[in-house]
Amino acid sequence: MSRAPTLLCGVTAIILAWAGAAHAQVSSTHQAATTTTAATDDGAGAYRTQRYRNLFVERLGRSPQETHAKIEQAFQRLFHGDGQEERVYFETGANANGTLAYITDWANNDARTEGMSYGMMIAVQLGKKREFDALWNWSKTTMLTTDPANPSRGYFAWSMGTDGTPRATGAAPDGEEYYAMALYFAARRWGNGKGIYDYQKEADTILRGMRHHPVVTATPPFRIHPGDQPFVEPATPWPSPNNRHAQEQAQKAGKPWPPQRPHRAPRAVTVGPMVDEAHAMVRFVPETFIPGTDPSYHLPAFYELWARWGPREDRAFWARAASVSRDFFVKTADPGTGLGPDRADFDGTPLKNWDGSPGSFSYDSWRTISNWSVDSSWWNKDPRQQALSDRVQRFLSSQGIDRFADRYTLDGKPQSDRHSTGMLAAAAVGSLAATPGQVSDDFLRALWDTPVPSGEQRYFDGMLYLMSMMHVGGEFRVIDANNK
């Protein structure tokens, strides 16, 4: 789940939802497996042609060598730079499976499945096996829920302290999605090893869990591992000394820091699959009483590969999910701005924010333009994606590429006074699908000229910056041993 300048954003609100902020909406039965299939043709994109565009070369006249050097520099700073100001990757000892390492959200002083899986994806794309294995080892050792009494058993806890203590006992599907895809790529780049490094087997296990997790009801407190102390959320959620911006904003607004949460009695929680069978969509969370989906979790470029490489019994489902997600991007995009909400119902209707305000474009939403644009680059199956990218880039350009806000109402009213590198980077990936021209080139130029993120907000900004550089620089590819 995405970068939060405060401690309440996106998936963090799952905790409030568990405590009763969301209306109960319990599924009565597990939907039957879909029998609908979507065409699994190879499209007309890079998967078929094996040609990955380097837009820095194609549009800005840079060289492949310059592009690679810039990407490698970003990797070295974010993974091995100064520990106080630059890197987010930290190695922390070893166990029987080898080195352990985590990616931290520096501002909030935790490790998230989102960042761990992003780090693994970056590592496998760039051929960094040590970092990949160390992140996977920490994920399996620390974040994988193994306590039989926890209804999320088999999922990864979405947020953990960097000391390995829990911040949450539930899961966020975007982490599972990137874990699975990174593991499939690792199997094809390096081959399968033993135990937790049998990458194909581990990826298959994650995908099976996403679709076939049993529906289980239990009452908290829960544990991540048998023998752990039960996790009880504190009244004040882990104030981080690194999150200076949030402290300053709270002080200006006259609000307490850290924010106080009202005490609520534990209530039963029902956890099921991470996908909604009837709609062939990934859910916002697997807790059944929390409705809807997150458009930025929709990854049709990945689903196409799972329809080819994943468990055979699920391939038709993922083929259908890819097609459904392409339609969903169109449904959720505002007709004027192209902006989409952080959360939406399965029919595309924006869901209200956790404070009851109308659904808006926020931190999760930054990623959606990147998702459909990568799908366009790899598969090129949906001509509507060009218009979607054009619309978003045109709107943000009208706001000023060097100053647009990082949160908006869907119709384009700023809700923030901050301009964020991560949002700029994701918007630049839109140039993979956008109409070539001045506007799309301006985004590429702005990304090229932007330095590697540093300081307290370097986690989400930095991960999106590096992956976006890889996407538009032609170094984020389908890794397939059959198509080297």
ZAVEXVEX-396823 format. One record per residue (C-alpha): residue number from 1; residue in three letters; x, y, z. Coordinates in pm, whole numbers, plus 32768, in hexadecimal, padded with zeros to 4 digits. Example, Ala and Ser with C-alpha at 12.3 -4.5 7.8 and 13.67 -1.06 7.14 Angstrom:
% residues 2
NULUM  resi  resn     X     Y     Z
NULUM     1   ALA  84CE  7E3E  830C
NULUM     2   SER  8557  7F96  82CA
This chain:
% residues 484
NULUM  resi  resn     X     Y     Z
NULUM     1   MET  8000  8000  8000
NULUM     2   SER  8076  815A  7FAA
NULUM     3   ARG  8148  8267  804B
NULUM     4   ALA  808B  8327  8156
NULUM     5   PRO  8104  8477  81D7
NULUM     6   THR  8026  8434  8302
NULUM     7   LEU  7FE4  82E9  83AE
NULUM     8   LEU  7E86  82CB  831F
NULUM     9   CYS  7E80  8288  81AA
NULUM    10   GLY  7E09  8177  80C3
NULUM    11   VAL  7E39  801F  8155
NULUM    12   THR  7E8A  80B5  82AA
NULUM    13   ALA  7D14  80EC  82BF
NULUM    14   ILE  7CE0  7F74  82C3
NULUM    15   ILE  7D2A  7F8A  8436
NULUM    16   LEU  7C12  8083  8465
NULUM    17   ALA  7B2F  7FB0  8391
NULUM    18   TRP  7B71  7E83  846B
NULUM    19   ALA  7B15  7F5A  8594
NULUM    20   GLY  79C7  7FAC  84FA
NULUM    21   ALA  79F9  80DA  841B
NULUM    22   ALA  797C  801F  82EB
NULUM    23   HIS  781F  7F8F  82D1
NULUM    24   ALA  7812  7E17  82F0
NULUM    25   GLN  77E0  7D72  81A4
NULUM    26   VAL  7814  7BFD  81D6
NULUM    27   SER  7816  7B10  80B0
NULUM    28   SER  7730  79E9  80EB
NULUM    29   THR  77DE  78EE  8008
NULUM    30   HIS  7919  78C7  7F3D
NULUM    31   GLN  78BC  7904  7DD3
NULUM    32   ALA  78E0  77E2  7CE1
NULUM    33   ALA  7A12  77EA  7C02
NULUM    34   THR  79D8  78AC  7AC5
NULUM    35   THR  79AA  77E9  7986
NULUM    36   THR  79CF  791E  78B0
NULUM    37   THR  7B17  7939  77F5
NULUM    38   ALA  7BB1  7A5D  7740
NULUM    39   ALA  7C88  7A3F  760C
NULUM    40   THR  7DF5  7A02  7661
NULUM    41   ASP  7E84  7A7E  751A
NULUM    42   ASP  7FDB  7B1B  7532
NULUM    43   GLY  7F6C  7C76  74C5
NULUM    44   ALA  804B  7D62  7401
NULUM    45   GLY  812F  7DE1  7515
NULUM    46   ALA  828A  7D8F  7595
NULUM    47   TYR  822C  7C33  760F
NULUM    48   ARG  81F9  7BD3  74A4
NULUM    49   THR  82FA  7CB0  73F8
NULUM    50   GLN  840B  7C9C  7505
NULUM    51   ARG  844A  7E0E  74C8
NULUM    52   TYR  8439  7EE6  7601
NULUM    53   ARG  8436  8059  75B9
NULUM    54   ASN  8538  813A  765D
NULUM    55   LEU  847E  8284  7653
NULUM    56   PHE  85AC  8344  76D0
NULUM    57   VAL  8661  82D8  7592
NULUM    58   GLU  8534  82E5  74AE
NULUM    59   ARG  84A7  8436  751B
NULUM    60   LEU  85BD  84F1  75D2
NULUM    61   GLY  86F1  8487  750E
NULUM    62   ARG  87A2  83EB  7638
NULUM    63   SER  8878  82B4  760A
NULUM    64   PRO  8836  8155  7690
NULUM    65   GLN  8977  8173  7759
NULUM    66   GLU  8904  82B6  77FD
NULUM    67   THR  87B5  8217  784D
NULUM    68   HIS  884B  80E3  78ED
NULUM    69   ALA  8943  81B2  79B6
NULUM    70   LYS  882B  828A  7A3F
NULUM    71   ILE  875F  8159  7AA3
NULUM    72   GLU  888B  80B3  7B47
NULUM    73   GLN  88DC  81F2  7C04
NULUM    74   ALA  8779  81FF  7C8B
NULUM    75   PHE  878E  8093  7CF6
NULUM    76   GLN  88D8  80C6  7DAA
NULUM    77   ARG  885B  81F5  7E68
NULUM    78   LEU  870D  815D  7ECE
NULUM    79   PHE  879F  8009  7F27
NULUM    80   HIS  8903  8056  7F96
NULUM    81   GLY  891B  81CD  7FCF
NULUM    82   ASP  8933  8294  8111
NULUM    83   GLY  885D  81F0  821D
NULUM    84   GLN  87D2  8333  82A8
NULUM    85   GLU  8778  83ED  816A
NULUM    86   GLU  8784  8308  8039
NULUM    87   ARG  8745  8194  8057
NULUM    88   VAL  860B  80D6  80B1
NULUM    89   TYR  86AA  7F79  809F
NULUM    90   PHE  8746  7EF8  81E0
NULUM    91   GLU  87E6  7DA5  821F
NULUM    92   THR  87AD  7D1F  837C
NULUM    93   GLY  8869  7BE1  83C7
NULUM    94   ALA  8826  7A86  8340
NULUM    95   ASN  8775  7940  8389
NULUM    96   ALA  8789  77DE  82FF
NULUM    97   ASN  8707  785C  81AE
NULUM    98   GLY  8811  796A  818B
NULUM    99   THR  881A  7AE4  81A2
NULUM   100   LEU  86EA  7BA3  8221
NULUM   101   ALA  868D  7D00  81A8
NULUM   102   TYR  8564  7DEA  81A6
NULUM   103   ILE  84F0  7F1C  80E7
NULUM   104   THR  8474  8026  81D8
NULUM   105   ASP  8378  813C  81B8
NULUM   106   TRP  846D  822B  8257
NULUM   107   ALA  836C  8332  82B9
NULUM   108   ASN  828E  8238  836D
NULUM   109   ASN  83A6  8155  83E9
NULUM   110   ASP  830C  800D  8375
NULUM   111   ALA  8333  7F08  8265
NULUM   112   ARG  820E  7EC7  817B
NULUM   113   THR  81BF  7DAB  808D
NULUM   114   GLU  8198  7EB3  7F80
NULUM   115   GLY  82FF  7F2A  7FAB
NULUM   116   MET  8390  7DCF  7FE5
NULUM   117   SER  82F4  7D4D  7EA4
NULUM   118   TYR  8355  7E88  7DE4
NULUM   119   GLY  84BA  7E55  7E59
NULUM   120   MET  84B3  7CEC  7DE2
NULUM   121   MET  8427  7D56  7C91
NULUM   122   ILE  8538  7E5A  7C65
NULUM   123   ALA  8641  7D5D  7CCA
NULUM   124   VAL  85D2  7C4C  7BDA
NULUM   125   GLN  85B0  7D42  7AB9
NULUM   126   LEU  8711  7DC5  7AF4
NULUM   127   GLY  87AB  7C71  7B3F
NULUM   128   LYS  87F2  7CB3  7CB1
NULUM   129   LYS  87C5  7B56  7D42
NULUM   130   ARG  885A  7B98  7E9B
NULUM   131   GLU  8766  7CB2  7EE0
NULUM   132   PHE  8643  7BEC  7E4F
NULUM   133   ASP  8682  7ABB  7F28
NULUM   134   ALA  86C0  7B89  8062
NULUM   135   LEU  8576  7C43  803B
NULUM   136   TRP  84B8  7B01  7FF7
NULUM   137   ASN  855A  7A5B  8124
NULUM   138   TRP  84ED  7B7B  820B
NULUM   139   SER  838F  7B73  8175
NULUM   140   LYS  8366  79FE  81AC
NULUM   141   THR  8408  7A04  8304
NULUM   142   THR  8360  7B37  8392
NULUM   143   MET  8228  7B94  82CC
NULUM   144   LEU  8189  7A49  8268
NULUM   145   THR  8064  79FB  834E
NULUM   146   THR  8084  7897  83CF
NULUM   147   ASP  7FB0  7894  850B
NULUM   148   PRO  7E87  77A8  84CD
NULUM   149   ALA  7DA4  7883  85A4
NULUM   150   ASN  7DD9  79B3  84C5
NULUM   151   PRO  7CD6  79BE  83AA
NULUM   152   SER  7DE1  7A5A  82C9
NULUM   153   ARG  7EBF  7925  82E6
NULUM   154   GLY  7F81  78F8  81A2
NULUM   155   TYR  7F7D  7A6C  8150
NULUM   156   PHE  8092  7B65  819C
NULUM   157   ALA  8053  7C69  82AC
NULUM   158   TRP  805B  7DB0  81EF
NULUM   159   SER  811B  7E7D  82F2
NULUM   160   MET  822A  7E14  83E7
NULUM   161   GLY  831A  7ED6  84C0
NULUM   162   THR  847C  7EC2  8440
NULUM   163   ASP  84CC  7DFF  857E
NULUM   164   GLY  83DD  7CEE  8508
NULUM   165   THR  82BC  7D44  85EF
NULUM   166   PRO  8163  7D6A  854F
NULUM   167   ARG  80B8  7EAF  84F3
NULUM   168   ALA  7F91  7DF6  845A
NULUM   169   THR  7F15  7C91  8442
NULUM   170   GLY  7E59  7CAF  82FA
NULUM   171   ALA  7ECE  7CB2  8191
NULUM   172   ALA  7ECC  7D9F  8067
NULUM   173   PRO  7EA8  7CFD  7F0F
NULUM   174   ASP  7F9A  7DE3  7E58
NULUM   175   GLY  80B7  7D48  7F1D
NULUM   176   GLU  804C  7BE6  7EC7
NULUM   177   GLU  802C  7C45  7D56
NULUM   178   TYR  818C  7CD1  7D3C
NULUM   179   TYR  821D  7BB3  7E08
NULUM   180   ALA  8187  7AB3  7D19
NULUM   181   MET  81F6  7B66  7BDD
NULUM   182   ALA  8357  7BA1  7C5F
NULUM   183   LEU  8376  7A32  7CC1
NULUM   184   TYR  8305  79BA  7B69
NULUM   185   PHE  840A  7A9B  7ACA
NULUM   186   ALA  8513  7A19  7BBC
NULUM   187   ALA  84C4  78B3  7B58
NULUM   188   ARG  8501  7911  79ED
NULUM   189   ARG  8637  79E4  7A28
NULUM   190   TRP  86F1  790E  7B25
NULUM   191   GLY  8640  77BE  7B2B
NULUM   192   ASN  859D  7722  7C5B
NULUM   193   GLY  865A  76CE  7D97
NULUM   194   LYS  85F5  760F  7ECD
NULUM   195   GLY  8509  7665  7FE9
NULUM   196   ILE  8497  77CF  7FE4
NULUM   197   TYR  856A  7808  7EAB
NULUM   198   ASP  8497  771E  7DD7
NULUM   199   TYR  8412  785A  7D3A
NULUM   200   GLN  830C  77C0  7C54
NULUM   201   LYS  8275  76F3  7D6F
NULUM   202   GLU  826A  7822  7E54
NULUM   203   ALA  81C0  78F7  7D49
NULUM   204   ASP  80C0  77E6  7D04
NULUM   205   THR  8075  77D2  7E78
NULUM   206   ILE  8033  7948  7E8A
NULUM   207   LEU  7F4B  7947  7D5D
NULUM   208   ARG  7E8A  781A  7DDC
NULUM   209   GLY  7E5E  78C9  7F28
NULUM   210   MET  7DE4  7A09  7E86
NULUM   211   ARG  7CCA  794F  7DDA
NULUM   212   HIS  7C85  7823  7EB8
NULUM   213   HIS  7CC5  789A  801C
NULUM   214   PRO  7BB5  7806  80FB
NULUM   215   VAL  7AB3  78ED  8193
NULUM   216   VAL  7B0A  78F6  8306
NULUM   217   THR  7A6E  79BC  8423
NULUM   218   ALA  7B21  7A02  856B
NULUM   219   THR  7B33  7B0E  8676
NULUM   220   PRO  7C75  7BD1  86BB
NULUM   221   PRO  7D74  7BFA  874A
NULUM   222   PHE  7E3B  7B2C  8651
NULUM   223   ARG  7FA3  7AB8  8632
NULUM   224   ILE  807E  7AAC  84FC
NULUM   225   HIS  8138  7974  8571
NULUM   226   PRO  80E3  786F  8679
NULUM   227   GLY  8190  78D3  87B9
NULUM   228   ASP  8183  7A4A  876F
NULUM   229   GLN  80DC  7B30  8864
NULUM   230   PRO  7F79  7B88  87F1
NULUM   231   PHE  7F7B  7CC8  8726
NULUM   232   VAL  7EB5  7DE3  87C7
NULUM   233   GLU  7EB4  7F2C  8711
NULUM   234   PRO  7F28  804E  87EB
NULUM   235   ALA  7E55  8185  881F
NULUM   236   THR  7F6B  8255  8782
NULUM   237   PRO  7FF3  81AB  864A
NULUM   238   TRP  816E  81A2  8659
NULUM   239   PRO  81D9  830D  8630
NULUM   240   SER  8309  830C  854F
NULUM   241   PRO  8426  83FE  8596
NULUM   242   ASN  8463  8406  841E
NULUM   243   ASN  8310  8493  83BB
NULUM   244   ARG  835A  8601  83F4
NULUM   245   HIS  8268  8679  82EA
NULUM   246   ALA  813B  85D2  838C
NULUM   247   GLN  819B  8660  84DE
NULUM   248   GLU  81B2  87BE  844B
NULUM   249   GLN  8061  879B  839C
NULUM   250   ALA  7FBB  8724  84DD
NULUM   251   GLN  804F  8847  859C
NULUM   252   LYS  7FD1  8943  849B
NULUM   253   ALA  7E75  88AC  84A8
NULUM   254   GLY  7E72  88A2  8624
NULUM   255   LYS  7E46  8729  8625
NULUM   256   PRO  7EEA  8637  8719
NULUM   257   TRP  8022  857D  86AF
NULUM   258   PRO  8022  845B  869A
NULUM   259   PRO  7EAE  843F  864C
NULUM   260   GLN  7DD5  8395  8750
NULUM   261   ARG  7CF3  8273  86F6
NULUM   262   PRO  7BB0  8234  87B3
NULUM   263   HIS  7BA2  80ED  8870
NULUM   264   ARG  7AB7  7FED  87D8
NULUM   265   ALA  7A6B  7E92  8853
NULUM   266   PRO  7AEE  7D75  8779
NULUM   267   ARG  79FB  7CF6  8675
NULUM   268   ALA  79F8  7BBF  85A0
NULUM   269   VAL  7AB8  7BD7  8458
NULUM   270   THR  7A71  7B02  8325
NULUM   271   VAL  7B8D  7AD5  822C
NULUM   272   GLY  7B6B  7A32  80D7
NULUM   273   PRO  7C13  7A39  7F82
NULUM   274   MET  7CBF  7B6F  7EFE
NULUM   275   VAL  7BF0  7B66  7DC0
NULUM   276   ASP  7A7E  7B8D  7D81
NULUM   277   GLU  7A19  7A63  7CAB
NULUM   278   ALA  78DA  7AF7  7C1F
NULUM   279   HIS  7987  7C32  7BA0
NULUM   280   ALA  7AE0  7B99  7B5A
NULUM   281   MET  7B85  7CB5  7C17
NULUM   282   VAL  7C82  7CD2  7D2D
NULUM   283   ARG  7BE4  7D4C  7E71
NULUM   284   PHE  7C5C  7E75  7F3C
NULUM   285   VAL  7C9A  7D88  805F
NULUM   286   PRO  7C35  7C1E  80A1
NULUM   287   GLU  7B5F  7C81  81CE
NULUM   288   THR  7A02  7C3D  814B
NULUM   289   PHE  7955  7D5C  81FF
NULUM   290   ILE  7A2C  7E64  8150
NULUM   291   PRO  7999  7E9D  7FF7
NULUM   292   GLY  7A2A  7EDE  7EA3
NULUM   293   THR  7B79  7EE8  7DF7
NULUM   294   ASP  7CA0  7FCF  7DC0
NULUM   295   PRO  7CD6  802D  7C51
NULUM   296   SER  7E4D  8044  7C8B
NULUM   297   TYR  7E52  7ED4  7CEE
NULUM   298   HIS  7DDA  7E75  7B8F
NULUM   299   LEU  7F07  7DEE  7ACE
NULUM   300   PRO  7E92  7D5E  7980
NULUM   301   ALA  7FF9  7D4D  7900
NULUM   302   PHE  8042  7C55  7A18
NULUM   303   TYR  7EF8  7B9C  79F9
NULUM   304   GLU  7F47  7B47  788E
NULUM   305   LEU  8082  7A96  7903
NULUM   306   TRP  7FCC  79E2  7A1B
NULUM   307   ALA  7ED5  7966  7914
NULUM   308   ARG  8003  78BF  7871
NULUM   309   TRP  80EB  7868  7993
NULUM   310   GLY  800E  784A  7AC7
NULUM   311   PRO  7F56  771D  7B56
NULUM   312   ARG  7E9A  767A  7A37
NULUM   313   GLU  7D4F  7676  7AEE
NULUM   314   ASP  7D5A  77F2  7B0E
NULUM   315   ARG  7DD8  785B  79B8
NULUM   316   ALA  7C82  789F  7921
NULUM   317   PHE  7C2C  797A  7A4B
NULUM   318   TRP  7D62  7A54  7A20
NULUM   319   ALA  7D26  7A77  78AB
NULUM   320   ARG  7BCA  7AF5  78F8
NULUM   321   ALA  7C50  7BD8  7A0C
NULUM   322   ALA  7D3C  7C81  7914
NULUM   323   SER  7C1B  7CD8  782E
NULUM   324   VAL  7B3F  7D49  794E
NULUM   325   SER  7C4F  7E2D  79D8
NULUM   326   ARG  7C79  7EDC  788B
NULUM   327   ASP  7B07  7F2E  788A
NULUM   328   PHE  7B1A  7F97  79F7
NULUM   329   PHE  7C28  809A  79B0
NULUM   330   VAL  7B3B  813F  78B9
NULUM   331   LYS  7A16  8135  79AC
NULUM   332   THR  7AD4  81D4  7ACC
NULUM   333   ALA  7B86  82E9  7A0A
NULUM   334   ASP  7AE4  843F  7A29
NULUM   335   PRO  7A6B  84AD  78CE
NULUM   336   GLY  7B14  85FE  78F2
NULUM   337   THR  7C55  85CA  79B4
NULUM   338   GLY  7C8D  8454  7989
NULUM   339   LEU  7CCC  8439  7B00
NULUM   340   GLY  7C49  8307  7BB5
NULUM   341   PRO  7BFB  82C2  7D24
NULUM   342   ASP  7CC3  8206  7E27
NULUM   343   ARG  7BA0  8117  7E5A
NULUM   344   ALA  7A70  80C0  7D89
NULUM   345   ASP  794C  7FD1  7D86
NULUM   346   PHE  795C  7EB8  7C89
NULUM   347   ASP  787F  7F81  7B9B
NULUM   348   GLY  797E  809D  7B9A
NULUM   349   THR  78C3  8185  7C89
NULUM   350   PRO  79BE  823A  7D6B
NULUM   351   LEU  79A2  81D3  7ED7
NULUM   352   LYS  79AF  82DB  7FE6
NULUM   353   ASN  7AF1  8320  809C
NULUM   354   TRP  7B12  829D  81FF
NULUM   355   ASP  7AAF  83F1  828C
NULUM   356   GLY  796A  83EC  81C4
NULUM   357   SER  79D9  84E6  80BB
NULUM   358   PRO  79A5  8499  7F48
NULUM   359   GLY  7A9B  83A4  7EB0
NULUM   360   SER  7BCF  8456  7E2B
NULUM   361   PHE  7D15  8431  7D6E
NULUM   362   SER  7E23  83EF  7E70
NULUM   363   TYR  7F63  832E  7EAF
NULUM   364   ASP  7EF0  81D9  7E33
NULUM   365   SER  7E56  8278  7D00
NULUM   366   TRP  7FA6  82F7  7C84
NULUM   367   ARG  7FF5  8197  7C0C
NULUM   368   THR  7EC5  815A  7B34
NULUM   369   ILE  7F45  8213  79FF
NULUM   370   SER  8084  8147  7A15
NULUM   371   ASN  7FBE  8002  7A29
NULUM   372   TRP  7EF9  8034  78E8
NULUM   373   SER  8025  80C9  7832
NULUM   374   VAL  8104  7F9F  7880
NULUM   375   ASP  7FE7  7EC1  780D
NULUM   376   SER  7FE1  7F87  76C9
NULUM   377   SER  8159  7F60  76A1
NULUM   378   TRP  8167  7DEB  76E6
NULUM   379   TRP  8022  7D79  7643
NULUM   380   ASN  7F8C  7E97  7576
NULUM   381   LYS  7E2F  7E02  757E
NULUM   382   ASP  7D5E  7F33  75D9
NULUM   383   PRO  7D6C  806F  7501
NULUM   384   ARG  7CA8  812E  760B
NULUM   385   GLN  7DE0  813F  76E3
NULUM   386   GLN  7E76  824B  7604
NULUM   387   ALA  7D53  8335  7649
NULUM   388   LEU  7D62  82E7  77BE
NULUM   389   SER  7ED1  834B  77D1
NULUM   390   ASP  7E9A  847D  76F8
NULUM   391   ARG  7D83  84F5  77DE
NULUM   392   VAL  7E4A  84D6  7920
NULUM   393   GLN  7F87  856C  7892
NULUM   394   ARG  7EC9  868B  77F3
NULUM   395   PHE  7E1F  86DE  793D
NULUM   396   LEU  7F5D  86CD  7A0C
NULUM   397   SER  8017  8798  7907
NULUM   398   SER  7F0E  88A6  7926
NULUM   399   GLN  7F56  88B1  7A9B
NULUM   400   GLY  80CD  88D7  7A5D
NULUM   401   ILE  81B0  87A9  7A3A
NULUM   402   ASP  829C  8833  7B41
NULUM   403   ARG  818D  8888  7C3E
NULUM   404   PHE  804D  87BA  7C1A
NULUM   405   ALA  7FBF  8743  7D66
NULUM   406   ASP  7FDE  85DA  7DD7
NULUM   407   ARG  7E6C  85BD  7E39
NULUM   408   TYR  7D36  8635  7D7E
NULUM   409   THR  7BC0  8615  7D75
NULUM   410   LEU  7B68  8544  7C47
NULUM   411   ASP  7AF7  8679  7B89
NULUM   412   GLY  7C45  8723  7BC4
NULUM   413   LYS  7C3D  87F8  7D00
NULUM   414   PRO  7D8A  87E7  7DBD
NULUM   415   GLN  7D7D  874C  7F19
NULUM   416   SER  7EED  8770  7F6B
NULUM   417   ASP  7FFE  8875  7F57
NULUM   418   ARG  810C  8775  7F11
NULUM   419   HIS  81A4  870A  7DC4
NULUM   420   SER  8227  85A4  7DD8
NULUM   421   THR  8333  84F6  7D0E
NULUM   422   GLY  827F  83A7  7D1B
NULUM   423   MET  8149  8436  7C77
NULUM   424   LEU  8217  84E5  7B6B
NULUM   425   ALA  82D1  83A2  7B26
NULUM   426   ALA  8195  82D2  7B03
NULUM   427   ALA  80FA  83DA  7A21
NULUM   428   ALA  8230  83CE  7944
NULUM   429   VAL  81F9  8258  7911
NULUM   430   GLY  80B5  82C7  786D
NULUM   431   SER  818A  832D  7743
NULUM   432   LEU  81A8  81BC  76E8
NULUM   433   ALA  8039  81CA  7683
NULUM   434   ALA  8006  833F  763F
NULUM   435   THR  8005  83EA  74ED
NULUM   436   PRO  816E  844D  749F
NULUM   437   GLY  8196  85C5  74AF
NULUM   438   GLN  81EF  86EF  7584
NULUM   439   VAL  8122  8694  76B6
NULUM   440   SER  819B  852C  76D5
NULUM   441   ASP  8300  8599  768D
NULUM   442   ASP  82EB  86A0  77A0
NULUM   443   PHE  82A0  858F  789D
NULUM   444   LEU  83C7  84C0  7825
NULUM   445   ARG  84AC  85ED  7839
NULUM   446   ALA  8431  8643  7996
NULUM   447   LEU  8472  84E0  7A0D
NULUM   448   TRP  85CC  84DA  7971
NULUM   449   ASP  8626  8624  7A1A
NULUM   450   THR  85A2  85BD  7B70
NULUM   451   PRO  86AA  8549  7C69
NULUM   452   VAL  868E  8401  7D27
NULUM   453   PRO  85A2  843D  7E4E
NULUM   454   SER  8646  8466  7FA1
NULUM   455   GLY  85DE  84CD  80FD
NULUM   456   GLU  84B0  8466  81C5
NULUM   457   GLN  83C3  841E  80A2
NULUM   458   ARG  84BB  8356  7FD2
NULUM   459   TYR  8407  8207  7FFA
NULUM   460   PHE  82CF  8224  7F22
NULUM   461   ASP  835E  833A  7E4B
NULUM   462   GLY  84A0  8276  7E1E
NULUM   463   MET  8403  8128  7DC9
NULUM   464   LEU  831C  81C5  7CC6
NULUM   465   TYR  8438  829B  7C3E
NULUM   466   LEU  851D  8171  7C05
NULUM   467   MET  8412  808C  7B72
NULUM   468   SER  8398  81A6  7A92
NULUM   469   MET  84F9  81E8  7A14
NULUM   470   MET  8510  8075  79C5
NULUM   471   HIS  83BF  8073  7914
NULUM   472   VAL  83FE  819A  782F
NULUM   473   GLY  856D  813C  7805
NULUM   474   GLY  8519  7FE2  777E
NULUM   475   GLU  85AF  7F29  78A8
NULUM   476   PHE  846E  7EA3  7945
NULUM   477   ARG  841A  7D73  7871
NULUM   478   VAL  8368  7C28  7863
NULUM   479   ILE  847B  7B3A  78D3
NULUM   480   ASP  8445  79F1  7820
NULUM   481   ALA  8551  78E8  77ED
NULUM   482   ASN  84AE  7891  76A0
NULUM   483   ASN  84DA  79F4  761C
NULUM   484   LYS  8632  7A67  768E
